[in-house]
């Protein structure tokens, strides 16, 4: 198990424009050849947008983009003409495929905090696609077969235990609260990269919310 603390993330964004970004993997000017990916996961970005702030239209290719809102509401528009609002508890997926452009903004009156995770597809190319699942239930996995992955959302109460999925690669990200995993406490923004996960449990030290990626694909670094 490889634990990565929140304060070890790479800073990014444009704070003067109301955008703060914190990257768990090598990203943009912060190039680290030893931290390019874990399993299919190639990015796990914590984003904070002030009211009225956002990312202007920009392109993506050959990437599965999954977004989880922690606070506020995200406005998403893409080059297919689609516009949606993503709220806490929703799972948004954008398959960039051969190419798509999109805009992400905070059009609300309060700060927006979200976690955006990028995964490498098993087969690049194809047509872009989009999906949003409203209010995904606790312990209901969200399948991302394009990347050979499953997303598990868990919200343990204090003292409650929840099983990690068994898998070749399991990535655990703490959204809120504190959890204990294999004797180690993880707090908001902390993550654990577990290789060959089997029979592990996370315990809520406080009420918590965690995202867990179960990945069976080979790490292709």
Residue pairs with C-beta under 8 A, 6 or more apart in sequence:
1 181
1 182
1 184
1 192
1 193
1 194
1 195
2 192
2 193
2 194
2 195
3 184
3 186
3 190
3 191
3 192
3 193
4 24
4 190
4 191
4 192
4 193
5 189
5 190
6 22
6 46
6 187
6 188
6 189
6 190
7 189
9 22
9 23
9 24
9 46
9 189
10 22
10 23
10 24
10 26
10 27
10 30
11 20
11 21
11 22
11 23
12 21
12 22
12 23
12 27
12 28
12 30
12 45
13 19
13 20
13 21
13 47
13 48
17 53
18 49
18 50
18 51
18 52
18 53
18 106
19 47
19 48
19 49
19 50
19 53
19 54
19 55
20 47
20 48
21 45
21 46
21 47
21 48
22 45
22 46
22 47
22 189
23 30
23 43
23 44
23 45
24 43
24 44
24 45
24 173
24 191
25 32
25 35
25 36
25 37
25 38
25 41
25 42
25 43
25 44
26 32
26 33
26 35
26 36
27 43
27 45
36 42
36 221
37 120
37 219
37 220
37 221
38 169
38 171
38 193
38 219
39 149
39 168
39 169
39 171
39 213
39 215
39 217
39 219
40 119
40 120
40 147
40 148
40 149
40 169
40 213
40 215
40 217
41 117
41 118
41 119
41 149
41 169
41 171
41 213
41 215
42 63
42 118
42 119
42 120
43 116
43 117
43 118
44 115
44 116
44 117
44 118
44 171
44 173
44 191
45 115
45 116
45 117
45 118
46 113
46 114
46 115
46 189
47 112
47 113
47 114
47 115
47 116
48 111
48 112
48 113
49 72
49 104
49 105
49 106
49 111
49 112
50 106
50 111
51 106
51 108
51 109
51 110
51 111
51 112
52 105
52 106
52 107
53 105
53 106
54 75
54 103
54 104
54 105
54 106
54 107
55 103
55 104
55 105
56 103
57 79
57 101
57 102
57 103
58 101
58 102
58 103
59 99
59 100
59 101
60 94
60 96
60 99
60 100
60 101
60 102
61 96
61 97
61 98
61 99
61 100
61 124
62 96
62 97
62 98
62 120
62 121
62 124
62 125
63 96
63 118
63 119
63 120
63 121
64 93
64 94
64 95
64 96
64 118
64 119
64 120
64 121
64 144
64 146
64 147
65 93
65 94
65 95
65 96
65 116
65 117
65 118
66 91
66 92
66 93
66 116
66 117
66 118
66 119
66 142
66 144
66 151
67 74
67 76
67 86
67 91
67 92
67 93
67 94
67 114
67 115
67 116
67 117
68 90
68 91
68 92
68 114
68 115
68 116
68 117
68 153
68 175
68 211
69 86
69 87
69 88
69 89
69 90
69 112
69 113
69 114
70 88
70 113
70 114
70 115
70 175
70 176
70 209
71 88
71 110
71 111
71 112
71 113
72 88
72 106
72 108
72 110
72 111
72 112
72 113
72 114
73 85
73 86
73 87
73 106
73 107
73 108
73 112
74 85
74 86
74 87
74 92
74 104
74 105
74 106
74 112
74 114
75 83
75 84
75 85
75 103
75 104
75 105
75 106
75 107
76 82
76 83
76 84
76 85
76 86
76 92
76 94
76 102
76 103
76 104
77 83
77 102
77 103
78 94
78 100
78 101
78 102
78 103
78 128
78 130
79 100
79 101
79 102
79 128
80 100
80 128
80 130
82 130
84 92
84 132
86 92
86 114
86 132
87 134
89 134
89 135
89 136
90 132
90 133
90 134
90 135
90 136
91 132
91 133
91 136
91 142
91 151
91 153
92 130
92 131
92 132
93 130
93 131
93 132
93 142
93 144
94 100
94 102
94 128
94 129
94 130
95 121
95 126
95 128
95 129
95 130
95 146
96 128
97 121
97 124
97 125
97 126
97 127
97 128
97 129
98 124
98 125
98 126
98 127
98 128
99 128
100 128
106 112
115 173
115 175
115 211
117 173
117 211
117 213
119 144
119 146
119 147
119 149
119 213
120 147
120 220
121 146
121 147
122 146
122 147
122 148
122 217
123 146
133 142
136 142
136 153
138 153
138 154
138 155
139 152
139 153
139 154
139 162
140 153
141 150
141 151
141 152
141 165
141 214
142 150
142 151
142 152
142 153
143 149
143 150
144 150
144 151
147 215
147 217
148 215
148 216
148 217
149 213
149 214
149 215
149 216
149 217
150 165
150 213
150 214
150 215
151 211
151 212
151 213
151 214
152 165
152 211
152 212
152 213
152 214
153 209
153 210
153 211
153 212
154 162
154 202
154 209
154 210
154 212
155 207
155 208
155 209
155 210
156 162
156 179
156 202
156 203
156 204
156 207
156 208
156 210
157 204
157 207
158 204
158 205
158 206
158 207
159 203
159 204
160 203
160 204
161 201
161 202
161 203
161 204
162 201
162 202
162 203
162 204
162 210
163 200
163 201
164 170
164 172
164 181
164 194
164 197
164 200
164 201
164 202
164 212
165 197
165 212
165 214
166 197
166 198
166 199
166 214
167 197
167 214
167 215
167 216
168 195
168 196
168 215
168 216
168 217
168 218
169 193
169 194
169 195
169 197
169 213
169 214
169 215
169 216
169 217
169 219
170 193
170 194
170 197
170 200
170 212
170 213
170 214
170 215
171 191
171 192
171 193
171 194
171 212
171 213
171 215
172 181
172 186
172 191
172 192
172 193
172 194
172 202
172 210
172 211
172 212
173 190
173 191
173 210
173 211
173 212
174 186
174 187
174 188
174 189
174 190
174 191
174 208
174 209
174 210
175 188
175 208
175 209
175 210
175 211
176 188
176 208
176 209
177 187
177 188
177 204
177 205
177 206
177 207
177 208
177 209
178 185
178 186
178 187
178 204
178 205
178 206
178 208
179 185
179 186
179 202
179 203
179 204
179 205
179 208
179 210
180 186
180 202
180 203
180 205
181 192
181 200
181 201
181 202
181 203
182 200
184 192
185 205
186 192
194 200
202 210
